[in-house]
């Protein structure tokens, strides 16, 4: 196979990269915080790998070689644009009597990731990794990564997400193992200060199928009826709601309740929705019933952060154009159960 690839056999090259394509895309997404940017970096990676295959001498594994190319493609992309954030990292919470305000440039925000095309497996990528693969694409994790410098981000992902050794990481970044270890320690301190105490993977497993199904049903019912009080009952005391590309966000059950009743749920306005899996966590596709003609149209993809049995955060991405990325149609399908894109273990979050 290696000889055929080095001789320029396109089919052999396709077979070589096929098994790594999804994980390389996820790697670029962690680095860049955007599926669109990740796809661009992946395409650059494959092109550079094809052009450089003749120089691949086999001193490292094909996987390490491809990750080196993908990491450097992502680093070049980061040089050309500002880092992405979520509204909670952009500014302080707003007062609930204030409207959502105008949207900011879309390129500012971390974007959601559709799980189903990737179907990332559960568990860590290797015994040396500190984080599970699905845990490392959760919205909070990807947003926390964006607070790191580009180099620290690359080091932490290669070492703690992918389980590369200090020597392998140093080779990928043209550095020394000592420098890598130093950057890793700084990155870990910063990341730990931004991450929640418990990942969504751990929370979903602890809830189990039955309780999660009850939460999903209660959430959908509250939105469908436009029942602010019922939705607020599901929230944690310090729950947040944000709406990229709006910079405005709200913190606390009372503030969220006042916002909901004054804006999206005004006059008991209902919003049909259905559950899906995004960024390895519970999410919902929300549809709007238009006031002028009663048509039902796509409105937002909302990612849910659970804290035990309560909803700690709702991040509603007001981007109807991304519905197709999630395999969603222009009308609700009627689905009412949540099932993650990869198989959950017994007792896990499959609904």
C-alpha positions in Angstrom: 0.0 0.0 0.0 2.7 2.5 1.0 4.6 1.9 -2.2 1.5 2.4 -4.3 0.7 5.6 -2.5 4.2 6.9 -3.0 3.9 6.1 -6.7 0.9 8.3 -7.0 -1.9 5.7 -6.9 -5.0 7.8 -6.1 -7.1 4.7 -5.0 -4.3 3.7 -2.6 -4.1 7.2 -1.2 -7.9 7.3 -0.7 -7.8 4.1 1.2 -4.9 5.4 3.3 -6.8 8.6 4.4 -10.3 7.2 4.5 -10.0 5.7 8.0 -8.6 9.0 9.4 -10.9 11.5 7.6 -13.5 12.0 10.4 -11.0 12.2 13.2 -8.9 14.7 11.2 -12.0 16.8 10.7 -12.8 16.7 14.4 -9.2 17.7 15.1 -9.4 20.7 12.8 -12.7 21.7 14.4 -11.2 21.6 17.9 -8.4 23.8 16.7 -10.7 26.3 14.8 -14.1 26.2 16.4 -16.0 26.1 13.1 -17.1 23.2 10.9 -16.6 25.4 7.8 -13.1 26.3 8.8 -12.4 22.7 9.7 -13.5 21.5 6.3 -11.2 24.0 4.6 -8.3 22.9 6.8 -9.1 19.3 6.1 -9.1 19.8 2.3 -5.7 21.6 2.6 -4.4 18.7 4.7 -5.5 16.1 2.0 -4.0 18.2 -0.8 -0.7 18.7 1.0 -0.6 15.0 1.9 -1.2 14.0 -1.7 1.5 16.3 -2.9 4.0 15.3 -0.3 3.4 11.5 -0.1 6.5 10.9 -2.1 8.5 12.3 0.8 6.8 10.2 3.5 9.6 7.8 4.6 7.6 5.9 7.2 9.6 7.0 10.2 6.2 7.9 11.8 2.8 6.3 11.4 0.5 7.5 8.6 -1.8 8.8 11.4 0.9 10.9 13.0 2.0 12.2 9.6 -1.5 13.2 8.7 -2.1 14.9 12.1 1.1 16.9 11.7 -0.1 18.2 8.3 -3.6 18.9 9.7 -2.3 20.7 12.8 -0.1 23.0 10.7 -2.9 23.7 8.3 -5.0 24.7 11.2 -2.3 26.9 12.7 -2.0 28.7 9.3 -5.7 29.3 9.3 -5.5 30.8 12.8 -3.0 33.3 11.6 -5.6 34.7 9.2 -8.5 35.4 11.5 -9.4 36.3 15.1 -10.2 33.6 17.6 -13.8 32.5 18.0 -15.7 32.8 21.2 -19.2 32.1 22.7 -21.3 35.1 24.0 -20.5 34.2 27.6 -16.8 34.8 26.8 -17.5 38.0 24.8 -19.0 40.2 27.5 -21.1 40.5 30.7 -24.7 39.3 30.9 -27.4 41.7 29.8 -30.5 43.0 31.7 -33.6 41.0 30.7 -35.6 44.2 29.8 -33.1 44.8 27.0 -33.7 43.1 23.7 -31.2 40.7 22.1 -29.6 43.5 20.1 -28.1 43.4 16.6 -26.0 40.3 15.5 -22.2 40.6 15.4 -20.1 39.2 12.6 -20.7 35.5 12.3 -17.0 34.7 12.1 -16.6 35.8 15.8 -18.5 32.9 17.2 -17.7 29.2 17.8 -20.1 27.2 15.6 -22.0 24.0 16.4 -20.9 20.6 15.1 -23.3 18.0 13.8 -22.5 14.6 15.4 -24.1 12.2 13.0 -21.7 12.5 10.0 -18.8 12.0 12.3 -20.1 9.4 14.7 -17.1 9.8 17.0 -16.5 6.8 19.2 -16.9 6.9 23.0 -13.8 6.8 25.2 -10.3 8.3 24.7 -8.3 8.1 21.5 -5.5 6.3 23.2 -4.6 5.2 26.8 -2.4 8.3 27.1 -5.3 10.8 26.4 -6.9 12.7 29.3 -10.2 13.4 27.5 -12.7 11.3 25.7 -13.1 11.9 22.0 -16.8 13.0 22.3 -16.1 15.0 25.5 -13.4 17.0 23.5 -15.9 18.3 21.0 -18.5 19.5 23.6 -19.2 23.2 23.2 -17.7 24.2 26.5 -14.5 22.3 25.7 -14.1 23.7 22.2 -14.9 27.2 23.6 -12.3 26.8 26.3 -9.7 25.7 23.7 -10.2 29.0 21.9 -9.0 30.9 25.0 -5.5 29.3 24.5 -2.9 30.6 22.2 -2.7 28.8 18.9 0.4 26.9 19.8 -0.8 25.9 23.3 -4.1 24.8 21.7 -2.2 22.5 19.3 0.0 21.1 22.1 -2.9 20.3 24.4 -5.0 18.7 21.7 -2.1 16.5 20.5 -1.1 15.5 24.0 -4.3 15.3 26.0 -7.0 14.6 23.4 -5.1 12.5 20.9 -2.5 11.0 23.3 0.6 11.9 21.3 3.9 11.7 23.3 5.9 14.8 24.0 8.4 13.7 21.3 5.8 13.1 18.7 4.2 16.5 19.5 7.6 18.2 19.3 8.2 16.7 15.9 4.8 17.8 14.7 5.4 21.4 15.8 9.1 21.6 15.1 9.9 22.1 18.7 11.6 20.4 21.6 10.0 18.0 24.2 10.9 20.3 27.0 9.2 23.2 25.3 6.2 21.1 24.6 5.9 20.1 28.3 6.1 23.7 29.4 3.4 24.8 26.9 1.2 21.9 28.0 1.4 22.8 31.7 0.3 26.4 30.9 -2.4 25.2 28.6 -3.8 22.8 31.2 -4.0 25.5 33.9 -5.9 27.9 31.5 -8.2 25.2 30.2 -9.1 23.9 33.7 -10.1 27.4 34.7 -12.7 27.6 31.9 -14.2 24.1 31.9 -17.2 23.0 34.0 -16.7 20.5 36.8 -18.4 17.7 34.9 -18.5 17.0 31.2 -21.8 16.4 29.4 -20.7 12.9 28.6 -20.5 12.1 32.3 -23.8 13.9 33.0 -25.7 12.0 30.3 -24.4 8.7 31.5 -25.4 9.4 35.1 -28.9 10.5 34.1 -29.7 7.3 32.2 -32.3 6.7 29.5 -35.5 7.2 31.5 -34.7 10.5 33.2 -33.2 11.9 30.1 -36.3 11.0 28.1 -38.4 12.9 30.7 -36.2 16.0 30.4 -36.4 15.9 26.6 -40.2 15.5 26.7 -40.7 18.3 29.2 -38.4 20.7 27.3 -40.2 20.0 24.0 -43.6 20.3 25.6 -42.8 23.7 27.3 -41.5 25.2 24.0 -44.3 23.8 22.0 -46.9 25.4 24.2 -44.9 28.6 24.8 -45.1 27.9 28.5 -42.4 30.0 30.1 -43.1 28.8 33.7 -42.8 25.2 32.6 -39.4 25.8 30.9 -38.1 27.8 33.8 -38.9 24.8 36.1 -36.3 22.8 34.2 -33.5 25.4 34.7 -30.7 25.5 37.2 -30.6 28.6 39.5 -27.7 30.2 37.6 -28.8 29.0 34.1 -27.8 31.0 31.1 -29.2 31.6 27.6 -27.3 33.0 24.7 -28.1 33.4 21.0 -25.2 33.7 18.6 -24.7 35.7 16.4 -26.2 38.0 19.0 -23.7 39.0 21.7 -26.5 39.4 24.3 -26.9 36.7 26.9 -28.7 36.3 30.2 -27.8 34.6 33.5 -30.1 33.4 36.3 -33.6 31.8 36.3 -35.4 35.1 36.9 -33.5 36.9 34.1 -34.0 34.1 31.7 -37.7 33.9 32.5 -38.2 37.6 32.0 -36.4 37.4 28.6 -38.4 34.4 27.5 -41.8 35.8 28.4 -41.0 39.2 26.8 -39.4 37.9 23.6 -39.6 34.4 22.1 -42.5 33.2 24.3 -44.4 36.5 24.3 -48.2 35.9 24.5 -47.6 32.1 25.0 -46.1 31.8 21.5 -45.1 28.2 20.8 -42.0 26.9 19.1 -42.1 23.3 17.7 -38.8 21.5 18.3 -37.2 18.1 18.1 -34.1 16.6 19.8 -30.8 15.8 18.1 -27.2 15.4 19.1 -24.6 18.1 18.5 -21.1 18.5 19.9 -21.6 15.2 21.7 -24.4 16.6 23.8 -28.2 17.1 23.9 -29.5 19.6 21.4 -32.8 20.7 19.8 -33.8 22.0 16.4 -36.3 24.8 16.9 -38.9 25.8 14.3 -40.7 29.1 14.2 -44.4 29.5 13.4 -44.4 32.7 11.5 -46.8 35.4 12.7 -47.7 36.7 9.3 -48.7 33.5 7.4 -48.5 30.7 10.0 -45.8 28.8 8.1 -43.4 26.7 10.1 -39.8 27.4 9.2 -36.3 26.5 10.6 -35.1 29.0 13.3 -32.3 27.8 15.5 -30.2 24.9 16.7 -30.0 25.0 20.6 -27.3 23.1 22.4 -28.2 22.2 26.0 -25.8 22.0 28.9 -27.1 19.9 31.7 -26.1 20.1 35.4 -27.4 17.0 36.9 -31.1 17.0 36.1 -31.3 20.7 35.5 -30.5 22.8 32.4 -27.5 25.0 33.1 -27.2 26.5 29.7 -29.0 27.0 26.4 -27.0 28.2 23.4 -29.3 28.9 20.6 -27.5 29.3 17.3 -29.8 31.5 15.2 -28.6 30.1 11.9 -31.4 28.4 9.9 -29.0 27.8 7.1 -27.1 25.1 9.1 -30.2 22.9 9.5 -29.1 20.9 6.4 -25.7 20.2 8.1 -27.7 18.3 10.7 -29.7 16.4 8.2 -32.8 18.4 9.1 -35.7 19.3 6.8 -37.7 22.5 6.5 -40.4 21.0 8.7 -40.2 19.1 12.1 -40.0 15.3 11.6 -42.0 14.4 14.7 -39.0 12.8 16.4 -39.2 13.0 20.2 -36.4 10.9 21.5 -32.7 11.7 21.9 -30.0 9.3 20.6 -26.4 10.3 20.4 -24.6 9.7 17.1 -22.3 7.0 18.4 -23.6 4.0 20.3 -24.0 4.6 24.0 -23.2 1.9 26.3 -25.7 0.1 28.4 -27.4 2.5 30.7 -26.1 5.4 28.6 -28.0 8.3 27.1 -29.8 6.5 24.2 -33.4 7.5 24.3 
